[in-house]
Amino acid sequence: MKRMPKIKDVMSAFPFSIVATDSLTQARDMMKEHDVGHLPVKLEDGRLSVISQRELERTELPGHSHSDFDELTIGDLCPLNTYSVDLQTSLIEVLDHMSDTHTDCALVTRNGKLAGVFTFSDACRSYSKHLKEIFFPPSGHDVA
């Protein structure tokens, strides 16, 4: 009998993170360097948040509410309420929550500390792998 996958089975472990006092440029550079679209943010009070590439891109659009971009920090932009789950949380629970609330990222914690991140990209990758296992199973017949 197969077991229900946990979020720890499909998350990106040991994600790169940034602190709230870092600049938008530092976040952009880190995302580009590591080819990621979300960075967990360590807030000054010890809580966790996340900043997405889309949120950073919005600051470049005309009419953004902030005017002095050189003085903005990641903490000025990241949301205060971020979806976080424990490593042992069922993948179905996380997927249901993300789809119901249109959340694009879950921070995964272990004993309150950042352990991983799970994004829509991770969900798509996992689902693709699952479908390939169903529809393109290994044949077991090696050609000699």
GUPANU-947198 format. One line per field, with one value per atom (N, C-alpha, C): atom name; residue number from 0; residue in three letters; y, x negated, z negated. Coordinates in pm, 1 decimal, always signed. Example, Ala and Ser with C-alpha at 12.3 -4.5 7.8 and 13.67 -1.06 7.14 Angstrom:
at = [N	CA	C	N	CA	C]
i = [0	0	0	1	1	1]
aa = [ala	ala	ala	ser	ser	ser]
yy = [-569.0	-450.0	-330.0	-225.0	-106.0	+3.0]
xx = [-1319.0	-1230.0	-1320.0	-1285.0	-1367.0	-1290.0]
zz = [-780.0	-780.0	-780.0	-708.0	-714.0	-787.0]
% end
This chain:
at = [N	CA	C	N	CA	C	N	CA	C	N	CA	C	N	CA	C	N	CA	C	N	CA	C	N	CA	C	N	CA	C	N	CA	C	N	CA	C	N	CA	C	N	CA	C	N	CA	C	N	CA	C	N	CA	C	N	CA	C	N	CA	C	N	CA	C	N	CA	C	N	CA	C	N	CA	C	N	CA	C	N	CA	C	N	CA	C	N	CA	C	N	CA	C	N	CA	C	N	CA	C	N	CA	C	N	CA	C	N	CA	C	N	CA	C	N	CA	C	N	CA	C	N	CA	C	N	CA	C	N	CA	C	N	CA	C	N	CA	C	N	CA	C	N	CA	C	N	CA	C	N	CA	C	N	CA	C	N	CA	C	N	CA	C	N	CA	C	N	CA	C	N	CA	C	N	CA	C	N	CA	C	N	CA	C	N	CA	C	N	CA	C	N	CA	C	N	CA	C	N	CA	C	N	CA	C	N	CA	C	N	CA	C	N	CA	C	N	CA	C	N	CA	C	N	CA	C	N	CA	C	N	CA	C	N	CA	C	N	CA	C	N	CA	C	N	CA	C	N	CA	C	N	CA	C	N	CA	C	N	CA	C	N	CA	C	N	CA	C	N	CA	C	N	CA	C	N	CA	C	N	CA	C	N	CA	C	N	CA	C	N	CA	C	N	CA	C	N	CA	C	N	CA	C	N	CA	C	N	CA	C	N	CA	C	N	CA	C	N	CA	C	N	CA	C	N	CA	C	N	CA	C	N	CA	C	N	CA	C	N	CA	C	N	CA	C	N	CA	C	N	CA	C	N	CA	C	N	CA	C	N	CA	C	N	CA	C	N	CA	C	N	CA	C	N	CA	C	N	CA	C	N	CA	C	N	CA	C	N	CA	C	N	CA	C	N	CA	C	N	CA	C	N	CA	C	N	CA	C	N	CA	C	N	CA	C	N	CA	C	N	CA	C	N	CA	C	N	CA	C	N	CA	C	N	CA	C	N	CA	C	N	CA	C	N	CA	C	N	CA	C	N	CA	C	N	CA	C	N	CA	C	N	CA	C	N	CA	C	N	CA	C	N	CA	C	N	CA	C	N	CA	C	N	CA	C	N	CA	C	N	CA	C	N	CA	C	N	CA	C	N	CA	C]
i = [0	0	0	1	1	1	2	2	2	3	3	3	4	4	4	5	5	5	6	6	6	7	7	7	8	8	8	9	9	9	10	10	10	11	11	11	12	12	12	13	13	13	14	14	14	15	15	15	16	16	16	17	17	17	18	18	18	19	19	19	20	20	20	21	21	21	22	22	22	23	23	23	24	24	24	25	25	25	26	26	26	27	27	27	28	28	28	29	29	29	30	30	30	31	31	31	32	32	32	33	33	33	34	34	34	35	35	35	36	36	36	37	37	37	38	38	38	39	39	39	40	40	40	41	41	41	42	42	42	43	43	43	44	44	44	45	45	45	46	46	46	47	47	47	48	48	48	49	49	49	50	50	50	51	51	51	52	52	52	53	53	53	54	54	54	55	55	55	56	56	56	57	57	57	58	58	58	59	59	59	60	60	60	61	61	61	62	62	62	63	63	63	64	64	64	65	65	65	66	66	66	67	67	67	68	68	68	69	69	69	70	70	70	71	71	71	72	72	72	73	73	73	74	74	74	75	75	75	76	76	76	77	77	77	78	78	78	79	79	79	80	80	80	81	81	81	82	82	82	83	83	83	84	84	84	85	85	85	86	86	86	87	87	87	88	88	88	89	89	89	90	90	90	91	91	91	92	92	92	93	93	93	94	94	94	95	95	95	96	96	96	97	97	97	98	98	98	99	99	99	100	100	100	101	101	101	102	102	102	103	103	103	104	104	104	105	105	105	106	106	106	107	107	107	108	108	108	109	109	109	110	110	110	111	111	111	112	112	112	113	113	113	114	114	114	115	115	115	116	116	116	117	117	117	118	118	118	119	119	119	120	120	120	121	121	121	122	122	122	123	123	123	124	124	124	125	125	125	126	126	126	127	127	127	128	128	128	129	129	129	130	130	130	131	131	131	132	132	132	133	133	133	134	134	134	135	135	135	136	136	136	137	137	137	138	138	138	139	139	139	140	140	140	141	141	141	142	142	142	143	143	143]
aa = [met	met	met	lys	lys	lys	arg	arg	arg	met	met	met	pro	pro	pro	lys	lys	lys	ile	ile	ile	lys	lys	lys	asp	asp	asp	val	val	val	met	met	met	ser	ser	ser	ala	ala	ala	phe	phe	phe	pro	pro	pro	phe	phe	phe	ser	ser	ser	ile	ile	ile	val	val	val	ala	ala	ala	thr	thr	thr	asp	asp	asp	ser	ser	ser	leu	leu	leu	thr	thr	thr	gln	gln	gln	ala	ala	ala	arg	arg	arg	asp	asp	asp	met	met	met	met	met	met	lys	lys	lys	glu	glu	glu	his	his	his	asp	asp	asp	val	val	val	gly	gly	gly	his	his	his	leu	leu	leu	pro	pro	pro	val	val	val	lys	lys	lys	leu	leu	leu	glu	glu	glu	asp	asp	asp	gly	gly	gly	arg	arg	arg	leu	leu	leu	ser	ser	ser	val	val	val	ile	ile	ile	ser	ser	ser	gln	gln	gln	arg	arg	arg	glu	glu	glu	leu	leu	leu	glu	glu	glu	arg	arg	arg	thr	thr	thr	glu	glu	glu	leu	leu	leu	pro	pro	pro	gly	gly	gly	his	his	his	ser	ser	ser	his	his	his	ser	ser	ser	asp	asp	asp	phe	phe	phe	asp	asp	asp	glu	glu	glu	leu	leu	leu	thr	thr	thr	ile	ile	ile	gly	gly	gly	asp	asp	asp	leu	leu	leu	cys	cys	cys	pro	pro	pro	leu	leu	leu	asn	asn	asn	thr	thr	thr	tyr	tyr	tyr	ser	ser	ser	val	val	val	asp	asp	asp	leu	leu	leu	gln	gln	gln	thr	thr	thr	ser	ser	ser	leu	leu	leu	ile	ile	ile	glu	glu	glu	val	val	val	leu	leu	leu	asp	asp	asp	his	his	his	met	met	met	ser	ser	ser	asp	asp	asp	thr	thr	thr	his	his	his	thr	thr	thr	asp	asp	asp	cys	cys	cys	ala	ala	ala	leu	leu	leu	val	val	val	thr	thr	thr	arg	arg	arg	asn	asn	asn	gly	gly	gly	lys	lys	lys	leu	leu	leu	ala	ala	ala	gly	gly	gly	val	val	val	phe	phe	phe	thr	thr	thr	phe	phe	phe	ser	ser	ser	asp	asp	asp	ala	ala	ala	cys	cys	cys	arg	arg	arg	ser	ser	ser	tyr	tyr	tyr	ser	ser	ser	lys	lys	lys	his	his	his	leu	leu	leu	lys	lys	lys	glu	glu	glu	ile	ile	ile	phe	phe	phe	phe	phe	phe	pro	pro	pro	pro	pro	pro	ser	ser	ser	gly	gly	gly	his	his	his	asp	asp	asp	val	val	val	ala	ala	ala]
yy = [-117.7	+0.0	+124.7	+219.2	+342.6	+435.3	+513.9	+611.3	+748.5	+827.2	+962.8	+1045.4	+1112.4	+1192.5	+1309.0	+1341.9	+1458.9	+1570.9	+1692.6	+1806.4	+1792.1	+1728.0	+1710.0	+1626.1	+1546.4	+1460.6	+1536.8	+1655.5	+1727.7	+1871.7	+1918.8	+2057.3	+2072.8	+2197.2	+2229.8	+2251.5	+2160.6	+2166.2	+2269.9	+2317.7	+2411.9	+2527.9	+2601.9	+2710.2	+2826.2	+2900.8	+3023.8	+3121.3	+3205.1	+3301.9	+3435.6	+3534.5	+3671.2	+3731.6	+3836.6	+3902.9	+4027.6	+4068.3	+4178.3	+4309.7	+4329.8	+4456.5	+4460.8	+4351.2	+4349.7	+4431.2	+4475.0	+4559.2	+4476.6	+4545.5	+4480.7	+4429.0	+4502.8	+4460.6	+4331.6	+4320.6	+4196.8	+4078.2	+4098.4	+3990.6	+3953.0	+4051.5	+4023.4	+3944.8	+3989.8	+3923.2	+3779.2	+3756.2	+3621.5	+3530.6	+3583.0	+3503.7	+3465.5	+3561.2	+3534.4	+3433.9	+3452.4	+3363.6	+3219.1	+3200.2	+3065.1	+3015.8	+3096.4	+3060.1	+3017.7	+3104.3	+3079.6	+3197.7	+3172.2	+3276.5	+3322.7	+3256.4	+3292.8	+3285.6	+3382.6	+3379.8	+3391.7	+3295.0	+3312.6	+3432.9	+3505.5	+3626.0	+3606.4	+3630.8	+3626.5	+3767.9	+3784.5	+3914.9	+3943.4	+4070.5	+4111.7	+4052.2	+4023.0	+3967.8	+3814.4	+3754.2	+3609.4	+3533.0	+3599.4	+3533.0	+3516.5	+3436.1	+3413.9	+3475.3	+3519.2	+3565.5	+3518.0	+3567.6	+3529.2	+3645.3	+3661.9	+3762.5	+3689.5	+3726.5	+3660.6	+3752.9	+3692.2	+3768.4	+3862.0	+3816.2	+3900.8	+4025.4	+4008.6	+4125.4	+4225.9	+4176.0	+4265.5	+4335.2	+4262.6	+4321.1	+4430.0	+4414.0	+4514.8	+4649.9	+4649.5	+4777.6	+4859.7	+4796.3	+4866.7	+4922.1	+4888.6	+4935.9	+5080.7	+5158.5	+5296.3	+5298.0	+5394.8	+5411.3	+5328.9	+5263.9	+5187.4	+5283.1	+5236.6	+5324.8	+5377.0	+5308.0	+5357.0	+5442.9	+5550.0	+5639.3	+5637.2	+5610.2	+5611.4	+5468.1	+5408.8	+5267.6	+5235.8	+5333.9	+5308.8	+5279.4	+5328.3	+5307.6	+5193.9	+5134.6	+5022.8	+4900.6	+4825.8	+4697.7	+4586.8	+4465.8	+4351.4	+4352.3	+4389.7	+4395.4	+4490.9	+4592.7	+4687.5	+4625.3	+4519.7	+4461.6	+4327.0	+4248.7	+4111.6	+4109.9	+4015.1	+4005.8	+3961.1	+4007.4	+3969.1	+3835.9	+3798.4	+3670.5	+3577.4	+3481.0	+3387.0	+3247.6	+3169.6	+3032.1	+2946.3	+2890.2	+2802.1	+2671.8	+2563.2	+2431.0	+2354.7	+2253.8	+2166.0	+2060.7	+2010.0	+1905.4	+1787.4	+1753.7	+1634.1	+1657.8	+1779.2	+1810.5	+1732.1	+1681.7	+1606.9	+1695.4	+1639.8	+1713.2	+1756.0	+1670.1	+1704.8	+1827.4	+1834.3	+1949.7	+2078.3	+2073.4	+2191.4	+2229.8	+2132.4	+2160.4	+2218.2	+2160.9	+2211.9	+2357.3	+2384.0	+2521.0	+2617.9	+2578.8	+2667.9	+2696.4	+2593.4	+2616.0	+2693.9	+2666.8	+2737.3	+2885.5	+2917.6	+3055.3	+3128.2	+3060.1	+3118.1	+3159.5	+3077.3	+3099.4	+3031.0	+3100.9	+3042.7	+2983.9	+2989.1	+2941.1	+2904.3	+2796.6	+2757.5	+2745.1	+2805.9	+2786.9	+2662.4	+2577.9	+2452.4	+2464.0	+2432.4	+2447.7	+2316.2	+2312.2	+2201.6	+2265.1	+2238.7	+2299.4	+2451.8	+2510.7	+2655.2	+2716.0	+2635.5	+2686.5	+2647.5	+2734.6	+2712.1	+2584.8	+2496.7	+2371.2	+2359.1	+2430.1	+2419.5	+2516.9	+2511.0	+2594.1	+2507.9	+2530.1	+2456.8	+2558.7	+2558.9	+2656.5	+2586.3	+2665.8	+2609.5	+2533.5	+2582.5	+2511.2	+2373.0	+2363.6	+2232.9	+2142.3	+2199.7	+2120.8	+2068.3	+2153.1	+2109.8	+2002.0	+2018.8	+1919.4	+1785.1	+1787.9	+1666.3	+1597.3	+1675.1	+1617.8	+1558.0	+1624.8	+1573.0	+1439.8	+1432.5	+1307.7	+1195.4	+1228.8	+1130.7	+1079.0	+1169.5	+1129.2	+1042.5	+1075.9	+995.2	+853.2	+842.2	+709.4	+627.6	+693.1	+623.1	+586.0	+682.8	+662.3	+614.4	+627.7	+582.2	+501.6	+394.5	+318.2	+251.2	+230.0	+160.0	+21.6	-17.0	-143.2	-264.6	-245.1	-359.3	-448.2	-411.0	-490.9	-412.4	-439.0	-372.5	-438.3	-357.7	-408.6	-433.9	-556.0	-592.4	-561.3]
xx = [-84.3	+0.0	-89.3	-55.7	-132.0	-91.2	-187.3	-157.4	-133.6	-54.1	-26.1	-154.1	-197.8	-320.0	-305.0	-413.3	-421.4	-487.5	-472.1	-532.2	-684.4	-743.3	-889.3	-937.7	-849.3	-887.0	-902.5	-845.6	-843.9	-895.2	-926.4	-972.2	-1115.2	-1155.2	-1295.3	-1358.2	-1446.4	-1507.5	-1619.0	-1644.9	-1753.4	-1753.4	-1642.6	-1633.8	-1726.9	-1762.2	-1836.1	-1740.2	-1790.4	-1704.0	-1775.9	-1699.3	-1748.7	-1691.6	-1752.9	-1700.5	-1623.5	-1531.1	-1439.8	-1511.7	-1630.3	-1701.5	-1781.6	-1786.0	-1858.1	-1782.7	-1855.0	-1797.1	-1726.0	-1645.2	-1576.9	-1679.1	-1786.1	-1891.1	-1956.3	-1980.6	-2039.3	-1946.0	-1816.3	-1719.6	-1715.9	-1710.1	-1708.8	-1833.5	-1948.0	-2074.5	-2077.2	-2027.8	-2027.4	-1932.5	-1816.0	-1720.5	-1779.6	-1845.1	-1905.3	-2019.8	-2105.2	-2220.1	-2177.8	-2070.6	-2027.9	-1907.5	-1863.2	-1752.2	-1628.2	-1585.9	-1466.1	-1370.4	-1243.6	-1141.6	-1088.0	-1129.7	-1085.5	-1204.4	-1213.2	-1315.3	-1248.4	-1270.8	-1224.6	-1295.9	-1223.8	-1276.3	-1272.0	-1384.3	-1390.1	-1364.6	-1248.7	-1211.4	-1287.1	-1293.9	-1370.1	-1316.8	-1185.4	-1127.1	-1136.0	-1205.8	-1224.8	-1124.7	-1017.2	-919.2	-974.2	-904.8	-943.0	-841.4	-889.2	-803.0	-867.0	-817.0	-872.1	-854.9	-950.1	-939.4	-948.5	-862.9	-864.1	-924.7	-968.0	-1021.7	-914.6	-791.0	-680.5	-663.3	-673.5	-660.8	-772.7	-892.7	-1004.1	-981.4	-929.7	-903.9	-797.4	-700.1	-593.8	-648.8	-760.1	-816.9	-868.6	-890.3	-942.0	-830.1	-706.4	-593.6	-559.8	-517.4	-475.2	-359.6	-362.1	-253.2	-267.5	-381.7	-401.2	-394.6	-341.6	-317.1	-445.7	-556.8	-683.5	-754.6	-817.1	-884.0	-1035.3	-1089.0	-1234.1	-1285.1	-1306.0	-1340.3	-1478.4	-1567.6	-1701.8	-1700.3	-1598.6	-1592.5	-1499.9	-1429.5	-1340.9	-1421.9	-1369.0	-1429.0	-1328.0	-1374.7	-1285.9	-1173.4	-1204.7	-1104.0	-990.1	-1015.9	-911.1	-808.4	-847.1	-760.7	-700.4	-769.4	-722.4	-597.8	-509.4	-385.9	-414.1	-329.8	-347.2	-279.9	-180.8	-112.6	-152.6	-233.3	-283.6	-236.7	-203.3	-158.7	-279.1	-276.7	-383.4	-323.0	-396.3	-351.3	-469.1	-437.9	-539.8	-579.7	-700.7	-752.6	-658.0	-585.3	-500.5	-361.6	-333.5	-201.7	-177.7	-57.9	-19.0	-28.4	-80.3	-88.9	+49.7	+148.6	+285.7	+335.3	+308.9	+351.1	+288.5	+160.7	+91.5	+145.0	+159.7	+211.9	+353.1	+437.8	+574.4	+572.9	+491.8	+484.7	+433.0	+327.2	+269.9	+368.6	+439.9	+536.0	+658.4	+705.3	+823.3	+796.3	+673.6	+640.1	+555.8	+525.4	+441.5	+304.5	+251.5	+119.4	+16.9	-91.5	-189.3	-311.7	-313.5	-431.6	-396.3	-457.2	-445.6	-585.3	-606.6	-732.9	-718.4	-818.4	-814.0	-910.0	-858.0	-939.2	-953.2	-1055.3	-1077.9	-1110.8	-1026.1	-1041.7	-1051.1	-971.9	-966.9	-1078.9	-1171.3	-1283.7	-1265.5	-1309.2	-1296.4	-1368.5	-1295.7	-1353.7	-1342.7	-1246.4	-1226.9	-1123.2	-1101.2	-1001.5	-931.5	-802.7	-724.4	-646.5	-669.1	-605.9	-518.0	-443.8	-365.9	-456.4	-577.6	-672.5	-704.8	-723.9	-748.2	-627.1	-507.4	-385.0	-374.9	-402.8	-397.4	-500.6	-620.9	-727.7	-687.2	-630.0	-588.6	-475.1	-378.8	-265.6	-311.2	-401.1	-455.5	-526.4	-604.3	-674.4	-574.1	-470.0	-366.9	-297.2	-262.1	-196.0	-287.4	-414.1	-509.0	-519.2	-515.4	-520.8	-396.9	-282.9	-158.9	-153.4	-182.8	-162.3	-285.6	-401.7	-524.4	-608.2	-550.8	-625.6	-747.9	-852.2	-968.6	-925.5	-972.5	-927.8	-993.4	-1111.6	-1181.9	-1246.8	-1233.7	-1294.9	-1407.9	-1528.4	-1645.0	-1682.7	-1713.2	-1756.9	-1906.4	-1947.3	-2089.3	-2160.7]
zz = [+0.0	+0.0	+0.0	+86.2	+93.9	-19.4	-64.9	-170.0	-107.9	-177.1	-131.5	-142.3	-35.0	-41.9	-139.4	-203.3	-290.8	-211.9	-258.1	-189.8	-184.2	-282.5	-284.4	-166.0	-106.9	+4.8	+136.3	+145.9	+272.8	+263.9	+145.9	+128.3	+179.5	+197.4	+222.7	+86.0	+47.8	-85.4	-90.2	-209.6	-236.1	-136.9	-132.5	-34.8	-69.4	+31.3	+8.6	-56.8	-145.1	-211.9	-221.3	-259.9	-268.7	-396.5	-446.3	-566.4	-525.7	-609.3	-578.3	-551.6	-606.3	-587.4	-458.1	-382.6	-255.6	-149.9	-49.7	+54.6	+161.8	+241.2	+352.2	+453.5	+471.8	+564.2	+516.8	+387.7	+333.6	+358.8	+339.9	+362.3	+509.8	+597.7	+742.2	+783.4	+733.3	+768.3	+718.2	+597.0	+540.4	+618.5	+654.5	+733.0	+868.4	+930.6	+1061.4	+1048.5	+950.3	+929.8	+906.2	+830.1	+792.6	+873.3	+969.0	+1056.9	+977.7	+885.6	+805.7	+820.1	+799.8	+809.6	+675.8	+566.5	+432.1	+337.3	+248.0	+144.6	+8.4	-79.0	-216.3	-278.1	-361.8	-425.6	-576.3	-640.2	-786.5	-837.3	-903.5	-956.4	-1085.1	-1121.0	-1238.6	-1368.1	-1372.9	-1495.4	-1500.1	-1402.9	-1402.6	-1318.3	-1276.5	-1190.9	-1050.1	-971.7	-832.9	-738.5	-624.9	-517.0	-387.7	-276.8	-147.0	-50.3	+39.1	+144.3	+278.0	+370.6	+500.6	+606.0	+711.9	+824.0	+878.8	+881.7	+931.2	+845.2	+713.5	+625.2	+650.7	+675.1	+706.5	+840.5	+938.0	+1070.4	+1062.7	+973.5	+959.5	+915.7	+844.1	+798.1	+915.2	+1029.0	+1146.6	+1234.4	+1203.6	+1284.0	+1249.4	+1347.9	+1319.8	+1219.9	+1131.1	+1035.4	+909.1	+890.2	+766.3	+648.5	+536.8	+421.8	+356.5	+373.3	+316.8	+419.5	+373.1	+467.6	+454.0	+335.9	+316.5	+310.4	+427.2	+436.3	+380.1	+379.5	+327.8	+178.3	+109.0	-35.3	-76.5	+19.1	-12.4	-52.1	-145.1	-182.3	-152.2	-156.2	-134.8	-237.8	-359.7	-465.6	-436.6	-352.7	-315.3	-220.9	-151.5	-49.1	-84.5	-165.2	-187.0	-276.0	-250.0	-328.9	-472.6	-563.9	-703.8	-734.8	-655.5	-674.3	-561.5	-593.6	-494.6	-530.8	-430.0	-452.8	-488.6	-607.4	-655.1	-702.8	-678.1	-720.9	-779.3	-856.4	-912.3	-808.4	-822.0	-732.1	-715.3	-819.3	-818.6	-761.4	-715.2	-660.5	-531.8	-517.2	-398.1	-274.2	-166.5	-40.9	+6.2	-10.8	+29.8	-46.3	-174.8	-254.5	-200.1	-167.6	-116.3	+21.1	+109.6	+243.3	+237.3	+153.2	+139.2	+90.0	-11.0	-64.5	+42.1	+110.7	+211.8	+324.6	+368.8	+477.5	+429.2	+309.0	+255.9	+230.2	+189.5	+150.8	+255.2	+365.6	+471.3	+417.7	+329.8	+271.8	+360.0	+391.7	+483.4	+414.7	+281.2	+210.7	+67.1	+20.2	-121.6	-178.4	-293.1	-362.9	-449.2	-447.2	-521.0	-638.5	-757.0	-877.8	-953.2	-1032.9	-1126.3	-1259.9	-1357.7	-1489.1	-1479.8	-1390.8	-1376.6	-1294.2	-1245.8	-1167.0	-1020.4	-931.6	-788.6	-746.3	-677.5	-628.9	-477.8	-419.1	-275.5	-226.2	-96.6	-32.7	+72.1	+88.5	+187.0	+268.2	+399.6	+487.5	+591.0	+668.3	+778.1	+874.1	+895.1	+982.6	+927.2	+796.5	+734.0	+752.5	+739.7	+756.8	+899.6	+996.6	+1137.5	+1165.1	+1114.0	+1133.1	+1072.0	+952.2	+884.0	+959.0	+1004.5	+1077.6	+1210.5	+1278.3	+1403.3	+1381.0	+1275.9	+1243.2	+1215.8	+1140.5	+1107.4	+1233.6	+1324.0	+1447.9	+1534.6	+1537.8	+1615.4	+1559.1	+1425.6	+1363.5	+1399.0	+1411.5	+1444.4	+1593.0	+1678.9	+1821.3	+1898.1	+1838.6	+1903.3	+1803.8	+1750.2	+1648.9	+1713.2	+1633.9	+1687.4	+1736.7	+1852.2	+1911.4	+1846.4	+1793.1	+1732.8	+1835.2	+1960.6	+2067.7	+2130.4	+2087.0	+2143.9	+2274.9	+2370.5	+2500.2	+2493.7	+2527.7	+2519.9	+2647.5]
% end
